[in-house]
Amino acid sequence: MKLILSLLLIFSSIYSLSFGQNQQPVIESYLILTDGVTVDTLYFGIDPAASDTLDYDLGEANLPPLPPQGAFDVRFVLPLNNFSGEKSSWKDYRNGNSPYTGQVEHRVKFQRGSGDSMTVIYSLPQEVNCTLQDLFGGVIFTTQFIGSGQFTIPNPDALQQAKLLVNYTNATDVEEDNLVADNFSLSQNYPNPFNPTTMIQFSIAKNEFVSLKVYDVLGREVTTLINEEVSAGNYNVSFNASGLTSGIYFYTLSAGKISQTKSMILLK
């Protein structure tokens, strides 16, 4: 577990240094892949500035060749020349405007490290669902990702690549709603995944009674982080999950008549 935490901290530092100043895509989702020892995050979505090649302004960056067998690695193969593998990245954004409706195909390449499996952990917004299947059209496996959950890829050493079909239905970034943007914003917790602490950042534009609560995947309240009148400004709240089990959790910010929810993943 210490190895996972160390790698997460290293990855988060690299991410901040490399991609921290990049433009945020208008629609973004993510998948977590882990072999039970090491973990990485893949980001995908839609943006009007995106293309099929590397979009450096959106944080896509070409990765070096795969490490030797026995070393953990996950990445997107970009769609150049029918996913030939000549370009790969931890992020893969495609061209489109918000709201967006349609299907986008991605290719996920994975290599198991010292762990004994390859598991995909997902937490998707309501407007997005995915189908993950082998490159043979679902002969070996096909599974659908809706909401939150996880899936263990069968025989990952033999497959090492999968097709990810992402379906968008009038998908949009909720922060594009002017009412939400003008009154408050809720950021993705950092780091994510985390163990056992993470930071949740939010902003409100006026004095308001604010509630910030954490829930498990069954909708049961885990803890209340804030439940009081607060002044306008930016806030960073620490959440310590040392007494909880690994899994997907949700945090909801409510201020006045507006609320927003995001997911986070605890990996121990």
C-alpha positions in Angstrom: 0.0 0.0 0.0 2.9 2.3 0.7 4.1 1.7 -2.8 0.7 2.7 -4.3 0.7 5.9 -2.2 4.3 6.8 -3.2 3.5 6.3 -6.9 0.3 8.3 -6.6 2.2 11.2 -5.0 4.9 11.0 -7.8 2.3 10.8 -10.5 0.4 13.8 -9.0 3.6 15.8 -8.9 4.4 15.0 -12.5 0.8 15.8 -13.5 0.9 19.2 -11.7 4.3 20.1 -13.2 3.5 18.9 -16.7 -0.2 19.7 -17.1 -1.1 22.1 -14.4 -1.3 25.2 -16.6 -3.2 23.6 -19.4 -6.7 24.4 -20.6 -9.5 22.4 -18.9 -11.6 20.5 -21.5 -15.3 21.3 -21.6 -16.3 17.7 -20.9 -14.0 15.3 -19.0 -14.3 11.8 -17.4 -11.7 9.4 -16.2 -10.9 5.8 -15.5 -8.6 4.3 -12.9 -6.6 1.2 -13.8 -4.7 -0.8 -11.2 -3.1 -4.2 -10.9 -3.6 -4.3 -7.2 -0.2 -2.8 -6.5 0.2 0.2 -8.8 -2.5 2.6 -10.1 -2.8 5.2 -12.9 -5.5 7.5 -14.1 -6.6 8.0 -17.8 -8.6 11.1 -18.7 -10.9 11.5 -21.8 -13.5 13.9 -23.0 -14.6 16.5 -25.5 -13.3 19.9 -26.4 -13.8 22.2 -29.4 -10.0 22.7 -29.6 -9.2 18.9 -29.6 -8.0 16.9 -32.5 -6.9 13.3 -33.3 -3.3 14.1 -32.7 -1.5 15.5 -29.6 -3.3 18.5 -28.1 -0.6 19.9 -25.8 -2.9 22.8 -24.6 -5.3 20.2 -23.2 -2.5 18.3 -21.4 -2.0 15.4 -23.9 1.7 14.5 -24.1 3.3 11.7 -26.1 4.6 8.9 -23.8 7.8 7.0 -24.2 7.7 3.4 -25.4 6.3 0.7 -23.1 8.5 -0.4 -20.2 9.8 -4.0 -20.1 7.4 -6.7 -19.2 6.7 -6.8 -15.5 6.5 -3.1 -15.2 3.0 -1.5 -14.8 1.8 0.8 -17.6 -1.5 2.1 -18.8 -2.1 4.6 -21.6 -4.4 5.7 -24.5 -3.3 4.9 -28.0 -4.3 8.0 -30.1 -6.4 7.4 -33.2 -3.8 8.3 -35.7 -3.6 5.8 -38.6 -6.3 3.6 -37.1 -4.8 3.4 -33.6 -1.4 2.3 -34.9 0.3 3.1 -31.6 2.7 5.7 -32.9 1.3 8.3 -30.4 0.1 7.6 -26.8 -1.0 9.7 -23.9 -2.6 9.5 -20.4 -5.2 11.9 -21.9 -7.3 11.6 -25.0 -9.7 14.4 -25.9 -11.8 14.6 -29.1 -13.2 17.4 -31.1 -16.8 18.6 -30.2 -18.8 21.2 -28.5 -20.8 21.2 -25.3 -23.5 19.9 -25.1 -22.3 16.8 -27.0 -24.2 13.8 -28.2 -22.5 10.9 -30.0 -20.1 7.9 -29.6 -16.3 8.2 -29.5 -13.9 5.2 -29.7 -10.7 5.1 -27.6 -8.0 2.4 -27.3 -6.7 1.6 -23.9 -3.3 -0.2 -23.7 -2.3 -1.8 -20.4 0.5 -3.9 -19.0 0.3 -5.6 -15.6 3.1 -5.1 -13.2 3.7 -7.0 -10.0 0.0 -7.2 -9.1 -2.1 -10.3 -10.0 -4.9 -8.6 -11.9 -6.0 -5.6 -14.0 -9.0 -3.8 -12.7 -10.8 -0.7 -14.1 -12.5 1.6 -11.6 -15.0 4.1 -13.0 -17.2 6.9 -11.8 -19.1 8.5 -14.7 -21.6 11.4 -14.9 -25.2 10.6 -15.8 -24.8 11.8 -19.4 -21.8 9.4 -20.1 -21.6 5.6 -20.3 -18.9 3.4 -21.7 -18.5 -0.1 -23.2 -15.2 -1.8 -22.7 -14.5 -4.8 -24.9 -11.6 -6.8 -26.5 -10.4 -5.8 -30.0 -12.3 -8.9 -31.5 -15.6 -7.2 -31.0 -16.5 -8.6 -27.6 -15.7 -12.3 -28.3 -13.6 -12.6 -25.1 -15.3 -9.9 -23.0 -17.6 -6.9 -23.2 -19.0 -4.9 -20.3 -20.8 -1.6 -19.9 -19.8 1.1 -17.4 -22.8 3.1 -16.0 -22.5 5.2 -12.9 -19.8 3.9 -10.6 -18.2 0.5 -10.2 -15.3 -1.7 -11.2 -14.4 -4.4 -13.6 -11.5 -6.9 -13.7 -10.2 -7.6 -17.2 -9.9 -11.3 -17.9 -6.5 -12.6 -19.0 -4.9 -9.1 -19.2 -1.4 -10.5 -20.1 -2.7 -12.0 -23.3 -5.0 -9.1 -24.4 -3.0 -6.0 -23.3 -5.3 -3.7 -25.2 -9.1 -2.9 -25.2 -11.6 -0.8 -27.1 -13.4 1.8 -25.1 -16.6 3.1 -26.7 -17.8 6.3 -24.9 -21.4 7.3 -25.4 -22.4 10.9 -24.7 -26.0 12.0 -24.4 -26.4 15.8 -24.3 -23.3 15.8 -22.1 -22.1 19.1 -20.7 -19.8 20.4 -17.9 -22.2 21.6 -15.1 -19.8 24.4 -14.4 -20.8 26.0 -17.7 -24.1 26.8 -16.1 -23.7 30.6 -15.4 -25.8 30.3 -12.2 -23.4 27.7 -10.8 -20.3 29.5 -12.0 -21.4 32.8 -10.6 -22.3 31.5 -7.2 -20.0 28.7 -6.4 -17.6 26.1 -7.8 -16.6 22.7 -6.5 -13.2 21.3 -7.6 -12.1 17.8 -8.0 -10.4 16.6 -4.8 -6.6 16.3 -4.9 -5.0 13.9 -4.9 -7.4 11.4 -6.5 -7.2 8.5 -5.9 -6.0 9.2 -2.3 -5.0 7.4 0.9 -6.0 8.4 3.5 -6.4 12.2 3.1 -7.4 14.4 0.3 -8.2 18.1 -0.2 -11.6 19.4 -1.4 -11.6 23.0 -2.7 -14.7 25.1 -3.3 -15.6 28.8 -3.8 -18.7 30.8 -3.0 -19.4 34.4 -4.1 -21.5 35.5 -1.1 -22.2 34.7 2.5 -24.2 31.6 2.5 -25.2 28.6 4.6 -23.0 25.8 3.2 -23.2 22.0 3.6 -20.3 19.7 2.4 -21.0 16.0 3.0 -19.5 12.7 2.0 -21.5 9.7 0.9 -20.7 6.1 0.0 -21.8 4.3 -3.2 -25.1 3.3 -1.5 -25.9 6.9 -0.8 -25.3 6.6 3.0 -23.8 9.7 4.6 -20.3 9.1 5.8 -19.5 12.4 7.3 -20.3 16.1 7.3 -17.3 18.3 6.7 -19.1 21.7 6.8 -22.6 22.6 7.9 -22.7 26.3 8.8 -22.8 29.8 7.5 -19.6 30.8 5.7 -18.3 34.0 4.2 -17.7 34.5 0.5 -14.3 33.2 -0.6 -12.2 30.2 -1.5 -12.0 27.2 0.9 -9.8 24.1 1.2 -11.2 21.3 3.3 -9.3 18.2 4.4 -11.0 14.8 4.3 -9.4 12.0 6.3 -10.7 8.5 5.3 -8.4 6.5 7.6 -11.4 4.6 9.1 -13.0 3.8 5.7 -12.5 0.9 3.3 -11.3 1.3 -0.3 -13.9 2.3 -2.8 -15.7 5.1 -4.5 -17.2 8.0 -2.5 -19.1 11.1 -3.3 -19.0 14.6 -1.9 -21.8 17.1 -2.3 -21.6 20.9 -1.8 -24.9 22.7 -1.2 -25.2 26.4 -0.9 -28.7 28.0 -1.0 -30.7 26.4 -3.8 -27.7 25.0 -5.7 -25.8 21.8 -5.1 -23.0 19.9 -6.9 -21.6 16.4 -6.5 -18.3 14.9 -7.5 -16.8 11.4 -7.0 -13.5 10.4 -5.4 -11.6 7.1 -5.0 -10.0 5.8 -1.9 -7.3 3.2 -2.5 -5.6 1.5 0.4 
